[in-house]
């Protein structure tokens, strides 16, 4: 793949993610003022269930699609078609069984929300498969469109629906449009993929995908437990209002991952190709710049976060500002261990990916159960950070056995120290905004001076 395409792909993905996050954060003042903290907590808890169910019903087969591009490149359309048809049929059957059992046992569950949750989960799995299909072929324009449109249209219809509703069950105004919009996009993707491939299931492809992805189903569930269970358990062990506050801060703190998500679409295929060619030095140099970029973003986010949260949300959410640093640090740790997970994926050691993540997830559940009843959502921020650190230790330990020279542990030390220093400054000067902002500007200028050659090269490359 030509470097110019990589640059364009990076730019498109960055625009797509910035647009998505921009829409999300521009609408935060709307949603937080229309929805009570309780309603907002219900919506985020619902989204957590959708994320987990999408992994279960989709069998994590997007991971099989990622690797299949190398082994089945000439039949990639047929491979993807088989995977998506299998996903649709099997997930529909499983969902029907779940609904029948729930109805028969007369469980105290809102069946409408359950149906919408299952529909959105299946749709999300299909869209995710298609995103990986596009990513591996560097079809960045279409992928960017798929990244933007469902979220944009969902937000528009959600706001319209909530403004027309009474204050009773306002959360349905957010849930229903989002589920239906995702269903429409999933249906269109299904038609496109089946048209390009074949309207049949090739079980050779399904078997290949399941061998790679099956262990990752548990990994995906465990990973989502790490990222989502805190909200579910806050709702269960505390109350939905606390979930609303925690979710707002958690989502805000993930602004930095816009860059990670944008560049990952280019980084993963690039990394796999370079590793296959054994260009270890090239990977190391690029990785250090990659990590630095994320670190600078995290540091700046910590420094300016109190004022941005106050601007975006009403006063009832402001108490959550105190947990921004541990949540931001958690996102940095996620980014770092993902670099090691990519190595495990390359060697198809997905069982070890699963084992390591499950251990961290179980620890997270235990710590949440122990501390959320006593300290509420504040405990969830720190238990999640501890669990991600354990995950980082486990993944790095195994990946370094496979590739000991790509990312030595000392690679990350300077960057972690920078974020820790920013955290200390945050708490010391939490009420003195101009000191934090001034120190942030000084830090940013210092990094730019140190990395001026890299920045100049990047500017020249963009101009070409």
Secondary structure, 3 states (H helix, E strand, C coil): CCHHHHHHHHHHHHHHHHHHHHHHHHCHHHHHHHCCHHHHHHHHHHHHHHHHHHHHHCCCCHHHHHHHHHHCHHHHHHHHHHHHHHHHHHHHHHHHHHHHHHHHCCCCCCHHHHHHHHHHHHHHHHHHHHHHHHHHCCCHHHHHHHHHHHHHHHHHHHHHHHHHCCCCCCCHHHHHHHHHHHHHHHHHHHHHHHHHCCCCCCHHHHHHHHHHHHHHHHHHHHHHHHHHHHHHHHHHHCCHHHHHHHHHHHHHHHHHHHHHHHHHHHHHHHHHHHHHCCCHHHHHHHHHHHHHHHHHHHHHHHHHHHHHHHHHCCHHHHHHHHHHHHHHHHHHHHHHHHHHHHHHHHCCCHHHHHHHHHHHHHHHHHHHHHHHHHHCHHHHHHHHHHHHHHHHHHHHHHHHHHCCCCCCCHHHHHHHHHHHHHHHHHHHCCCCHHHHHHHHHHHHHHHHHHCHHHHHHHHHHHHC
